Amino acid sequence: MSNSSRDTAEGAGWGSAERGAYRDLMPPRTEKLSWLSPSTLWAARNGVLASWFSDPTGSTRARWVAQRAAAGAPADKVIRRADPDRFSFLVIGDTGEGDDPQYAVVPGLLKAGRDTRFAVLASDVIYPVGSADDYGTKFFRPYRDYQAPIYAIPGNHDWYEDLGGFMRVFCDDAPPLPPEPAPRPLALAARLRSLLWHLRRPDDGRHLDEARKLRSAPAQRAEQPGPYWAVDAGPVRIIGIDTGLLGTVDAEQGAWLREVSAGPRPKILVTGSPLYVDGEHRPCPVEGGGTVDDIVRDPAHHYVAAIGGDIHNYQRYPVDVDGRTVQYVVAGGGGAFMHATHTIPRVSVAGVTEDDFRSYPLRGDSLAFYSALYGRRLRMRRFFTLTEAEATAVIAERLGIRTGRAPGGDARVTRRTRLVAGLLGTARRPERRKRFRLPVRKIYTQLFSPGSATYSPPFFKCFLRLDVTPEAVRLRCYAATGNRAQELDPPVEDEVTIPLV
């Protein structure tokens, strides 16, 4: 097994001169998606409109579910597979930007996942707005050589065109929903939302039939009953929920989730909104009362893990729940720009400490990545750029933690490295945070982290492989840096065995 980022800087992808062969998989021309572009932000405006003027996701989702039920989808939304008691599957989150970082994941995924029975895409299949005609280069082409079904749950970006593209691809070519008659008179908020709402182009999807040919083998075919579903596979039930535009669950889906969660069969939740992330608990409200995490924590439901996308990195929180451990995982590193980990404060949540917490990339690698990125953008490379050793050393000082990989012996923490770390939103020790009057970390994560796409390795992407037996699930996080070394032998960045009995 090759070195990981926890072993060496080379294992993290630093210093490699040989780029991987992933570019051979890409189309001749690719879209360079920028989240700092006004046109991209305007196209993706529906999330902001929903938060300002009320969220229509629940009612639209109910119409999709009713349409699929009328077309013969099972009422319980359970996909019953014939997998053996011992099998494996993949989880990939936040994939669809269609550029170098997404395609860089593919060679390692095909190698580490060649014997897996299926894959699950956990949130944001297509950026920026889930258009059907983007599926060619952002779904069908990258995964054309994966010879097994792929199921998916939508993320907020898939909802920016009211889920039309997602439903056509994953739900038996579901036809568009007919226009919904608007009540009269409309409330002012609803009227404003209706005027500003982004809608799909009338001709969207004209290239979809051609794109489907890239994944047309019978072994690759997957049909799911709607945007949320359950899969019975071997000894486990995998439940995928749709958290819509704003990271919430409507009452109808919440009632279904409680029903399919009942019983002694071990369960794994896949969600577009992680329940523990960035050192915080985000339990995900259910309309009408309660939270998704209440359902996960209920001992009668026998959940062993909850895996969420949306945040573009890997994190794991082993939480003790009444004497049993539930693994809460963030797995959104499948292709979109990298969300920083160096902004995560020293972890102390739900009994989980730094000794228990795992992340990829390591905080020092994240800081080094962003320092180089903004050094280029601001044309201040000599000032901004930190070596991976310098970044790791300043992380250890600011957070007071033992880093996942020790800094080099000659790494020095200087006034410059401290200033760069602070400007890039690096968290501080809890006892020192009160000295900061300005909410630097909040401003950084909300304003500067978007648009951080880069087109040269290391990319710090990842995917999960889960090996299931009647006794346990072995979860491994594999890295994809974009370098040839990690393509040939994908390193395991984290591994945990989850008991089922």
Buried (B, 14 or more C-beta within 10 A) or exposed (E): EBBBBBBBBBBBBBEBEEBBEBEEBBEEEBBEBBBEEEEBBEBBBBBEBBEEBEBBBBEBBBBBBBBBBEEEBBEEBBBEBEBEEEBBBBBBBBBBBBBBBBBBBBBBBBEBBEEBBBBBBBBBBBBBBBBBBBBBBBBBBBBBBBBBBBBBBBBBBBBBBBBBBBBBBBBBEBEBBEEEEEEEEEEEEBEBBEEBBBEBEEEBBEBBEEBBEBBEEEEBEBEBBBBBBBBBBBBBBBBBBBBBBBBBBBEBBBEBBBEBBEEEBBBBBBBBBBBBBBBEBBBBBBBEEBBBBBBBBBEEBBBBBBBBBBBBBBBBBBBEBEEEBBBBBBBBBBBBBBBBBBBBBBBEBBEBEBEBBBBBBBBBBBBBBBBBBBBBBEEEEEEBBBBBBBBBBBBBBBBBBEBBBBBBEEBEBEEBBBEBBBBBBBBBEEEEEEEEEEEBBEEBBEEBBBBBBBEEBBBBBBBBBBBBBEEBBBBBBBBBBBBBBBBEEBBBBBBBEBEBE
